[in-house]
Amino acid sequence: MKKIYFLFLSLILFSCSSTLDVQDNQEPEDPQYSYLALGDSYTIGESVKETDRWPVKLAEQLRSRDYKMAAPKIIAKTGWTTEDLLRGMENELNIQRDFDLVSILIGVNNQYQGKPVTEYEEDLRTIFRKAVNHSKTMEKGVFAVSIPDYGYTPFGAANQEKISAEIDRFNEVFKRIADEFDVPFYNITPISRDAVNNPDLIASDGLHPSGLMYQFWVDKFVNEVAAKLPQ
């Protein structure tokens, strides 16, 4: 039974659910600000309701501060590596579009699939370059969110030390590239590690963050993101 359980979770990690244009009932009739979210399962919110996805929560909190945010455009799919994200961006952004905000959260599947960190670094530079080019204010409109640590979930608990060490290594590269592009890097990884003491931070699949954890992420960086938007 335990083997079947972990096989099921592995299939979740590489499933094909995705979203590109969010249906957001809170979107104002005359939105003034746009938001592009780039990533993988953490960005589309695998195993949580659409309203619990962190980009959707972020847009909602910004609206509560009188920013008329459009529904976020999300380019992400569960199981995507940096290579997959670049392909998705090419397919979805072939017509030039500029956004007020652009977020990047990618890398867990590079780690999970055992891909070289050097490959991750090369792809990440290209992703940041494209993100900056799709931002109305260049690097000022872009921000990065660190890779959470799934070693502290039921799925990863048996290999926690190995997973955590590798996630730290990928995040070191992630932050360094963000610094190169003068893009803020919001470190939510410590929040993800709190899940070992709080099961409510994990979704029902035993692997991905819950809506509560995503809320904690947004609470951490919403003030800084809001400051990126002109009044």
C-alpha positions as CSV (number, residue, x, y, z in Angstrom):
1,M,0.0,0.0,0.0
2,K,2.8,2.4,0.8
3,K,4.5,1.8,-2.6
4,I,1.2,2.6,-4.3
5,Y,0.8,5.8,-2.3
6,F,4.2,7.1,-3.3
7,L,3.7,6.1,-6.9
8,F,0.4,8.1,-6.9
9,L,2.3,11.1,-5.5
10,S,5.0,10.7,-8.2
11,L,2.3,10.8,-10.8
12,I,1.0,14.0,-9.3
13,L,4.4,15.6,-9.5
14,F,4.5,15.0,-13.3
15,S,0.8,15.3,-14.1
16,C,-0.4,17.6,-16.9
17,S,-2.9,19.9,-15.2
18,S,-2.2,23.5,-16.1
19,T,-3.8,26.9,-16.5
20,L,-2.8,29.9,-18.5
21,D,-5.7,32.4,-18.1
22,V,-7.3,32.4,-14.6
23,Q,-11.0,32.9,-14.3
24,D,-11.0,35.4,-11.4
25,N,-14.5,36.6,-10.3
26,Q,-12.9,39.4,-8.4
27,E,-11.3,41.0,-11.4
28,P,-12.4,44.6,-11.8
29,E,-14.3,45.7,-14.9
30,D,-11.6,48.1,-15.8
31,P,-8.3,46.6,-14.7
32,Q,-5.3,48.9,-14.8
33,Y,-2.5,46.5,-13.8
34,S,-1.5,43.1,-15.4
35,Y,0.5,40.2,-13.8
36,L,2.3,37.3,-15.4
37,A,3.2,34.4,-13.2
38,L,5.8,31.9,-14.5
39,G,6.5,28.5,-12.9
40,D,5.4,25.0,-12.3
41,S,3.0,23.2,-9.9
42,Y,3.6,25.6,-7.1
43,T,2.5,28.5,-9.3
44,I,-0.7,26.8,-10.6
45,G,-1.4,25.5,-7.1
46,E,-1.6,21.8,-7.7
47,S,-4.3,20.2,-5.4
48,V,-5.8,23.5,-4.2
49,K,-8.7,25.6,-5.4
50,E,-8.0,28.2,-8.0
51,T,-8.8,30.9,-5.5
52,D,-6.0,29.4,-3.2
53,R,-3.2,29.7,-5.8
54,W,-0.7,32.2,-4.5
55,P,-0.7,34.4,-7.7
56,V,-4.5,34.7,-7.3
57,K,-4.1,35.5,-3.6
58,L,-1.5,38.1,-4.4
59,A,-3.7,39.8,-7.0
60,E,-6.6,39.8,-4.5
61,Q,-4.5,41.4,-1.8
62,L,-3.3,44.1,-4.2
63,R,-6.9,44.9,-5.1
64,S,-7.6,45.3,-1.4
65,R,-5.0,48.1,-1.5
66,D,-6.9,49.8,-4.4
67,Y,-4.8,48.4,-7.2
68,K,-7.1,47.4,-10.0
69,M,-5.4,44.1,-10.8
70,A,-6.4,42.0,-13.8
71,A,-6.6,38.2,-13.2
72,P,-3.0,36.9,-13.4
73,K,-1.9,35.2,-16.6
74,I,-0.2,32.0,-15.4
75,I,2.2,30.1,-17.6
76,A,2.9,26.9,-15.6
77,K,2.3,23.2,-15.5
78,T,2.9,20.5,-12.9
79,G,6.1,18.8,-13.6
80,W,7.7,21.6,-15.6
81,T,11.4,22.1,-15.6
82,T,13.1,25.3,-16.7
83,E,13.3,23.9,-20.2
84,D,9.6,23.2,-20.2
85,L,8.8,26.7,-18.9
86,L,10.9,28.2,-21.7
87,R,9.0,26.2,-24.3
88,G,5.7,27.3,-22.7
89,M,6.7,30.9,-22.7
90,E,7.7,30.6,-26.4
91,N,4.2,29.2,-27.2
92,E,2.2,31.6,-25.1
93,L,4.2,34.9,-25.4
94,N,5.0,34.7,-29.1
95,I,3.0,37.9,-29.5
96,Q,4.8,40.6,-27.5
97,R,2.9,41.5,-24.3
98,D,4.1,43.6,-21.4
99,F,3.0,43.2,-17.8
100,D,3.2,45.4,-14.7
101,L,4.3,42.5,-12.7
102,V,6.2,39.3,-13.6
103,S,7.0,36.5,-11.1
104,I,9.4,33.6,-11.4
105,L,9.3,30.4,-9.3
106,I,10.9,27.4,-11.1
107,G,13.4,24.6,-10.3
108,V,11.9,21.9,-8.1
109,N,11.5,19.5,-11.1
110,N,15.1,20.1,-12.3
111,Q,16.1,19.0,-8.8
112,Y,13.6,16.1,-8.7
113,Q,14.6,14.8,-12.1
114,G,18.3,15.0,-11.2
115,K,19.2,17.6,-13.9
116,P,22.5,19.4,-13.6
117,V,22.6,22.6,-11.7
118,T,24.6,24.1,-14.6
119,E,21.7,23.4,-16.9
120,Y,19.4,25.1,-14.5
121,E,21.6,28.1,-14.3
122,E,21.8,28.5,-18.0
123,D,18.0,28.1,-18.5
124,L,17.3,30.4,-15.6
125,R,19.3,33.3,-17.1
126,T,17.2,33.0,-20.3
127,I,14.0,32.9,-18.2
128,F,15.0,36.1,-16.3
129,R,16.0,37.8,-19.6
130,K,12.6,37.0,-21.1
131,A,10.8,38.0,-17.9
132,V,12.5,41.4,-17.9
133,N,11.6,41.9,-21.6
134,H,7.9,41.2,-20.8
135,S,7.9,43.7,-17.9
136,K,6.7,47.3,-18.6
137,T,9.4,48.6,-16.2
138,M,12.0,46.0,-17.0
139,E,13.7,44.5,-13.9
140,K,11.7,46.8,-11.6
141,G,8.5,44.9,-12.3
142,V,10.0,41.4,-11.8
143,F,10.4,39.3,-8.7
144,A,11.5,35.8,-7.8
145,V,10.1,33.4,-5.2
146,S,12.4,30.7,-3.8
147,I,11.8,27.0,-4.3
148,P,10.0,25.4,-1.4
149,D,11.4,22.3,0.3
150,Y,9.2,19.3,-0.2
151,G,11.6,17.3,2.0
152,Y,9.4,18.4,4.9
153,T,6.2,16.9,3.3
154,P,5.0,13.3,3.8
155,F,6.1,12.6,0.2
156,G,9.7,13.7,0.8
157,A,10.2,12.8,4.5
158,A,12.1,9.6,3.9
159,N,14.8,11.6,2.0
160,Q,14.5,14.9,3.8
161,E,18.2,15.6,4.3
162,K,19.2,14.9,0.6
163,I,16.2,16.8,-0.7
164,S,16.8,19.8,1.5
165,A,20.5,20.0,0.7
166,E,19.7,19.9,-3.1
167,I,16.9,22.5,-2.8
168,D,19.4,24.8,-0.9
169,R,21.9,24.4,-3.8
170,F,19.3,25.2,-6.4
171,N,18.1,28.2,-4.4
172,E,21.6,29.5,-4.1
173,V,21.8,29.6,-7.9
174,F,18.3,31.0,-8.1
175,K,19.2,33.9,-5.8
176,R,22.5,34.6,-7.5
177,I,20.8,34.9,-10.9
178,A,18.1,37.1,-9.4
179,D,20.9,39.3,-8.0
180,E,22.6,39.5,-11.4
181,F,19.4,40.9,-12.9
182,D,18.7,43.2,-9.9
183,V,15.5,41.3,-9.2
184,P,14.3,40.8,-5.6
185,F,14.3,37.2,-4.3
186,Y,11.7,36.4,-1.7
187,N,12.8,33.4,0.4
188,I,9.7,31.4,1.3
189,T,11.6,28.2,1.8
190,P,11.7,28.5,5.7
191,I,7.9,28.7,5.6
192,S,7.7,25.5,3.6
193,R,9.8,23.7,6.2
194,D,7.3,24.7,8.9
195,A,5.0,22.0,7.4
196,V,6.8,19.3,9.4
197,N,5.1,20.9,12.5
198,N,1.9,22.0,10.9
199,P,0.0,19.5,8.7
200,D,-2.4,22.3,7.7
201,L,0.3,23.7,5.5
202,I,0.2,20.7,3.2
203,A,-2.5,20.0,0.5
204,S,-4.5,16.8,0.5
205,D,-2.0,15.1,-1.8
206,G,0.7,15.1,0.9
207,L,3.2,16.9,-1.4
208,H,2.1,20.4,-2.4
209,P,1.4,23.5,-0.3
210,S,-2.1,24.2,1.0
211,G,-3.9,27.5,0.5
212,L,-2.8,28.4,4.0
213,M,0.9,28.1,3.2
214,Y,0.4,30.1,0.0
215,Q,-1.3,32.8,2.1
216,F,1.8,32.9,4.3
217,W,4.0,33.3,1.2
218,V,1.9,36.2,0.0
219,D,1.9,37.9,3.4
220,K,5.7,37.8,3.4
221,F,6.2,39.8,0.2
222,V,3.0,41.6,-0.7
223,N,4.2,44.9,0.7
224,E,7.3,44.8,-1.5
225,V,5.4,43.8,-4.5
226,A,2.8,46.5,-4.0
227,A,5.7,49.1,-4.0
228,K,6.5,48.0,-7.5
229,L,3.2,49.3,-8.8
230,P,2.7,53.0,-9.6
231,Q,-0.3,54.6,-7.9
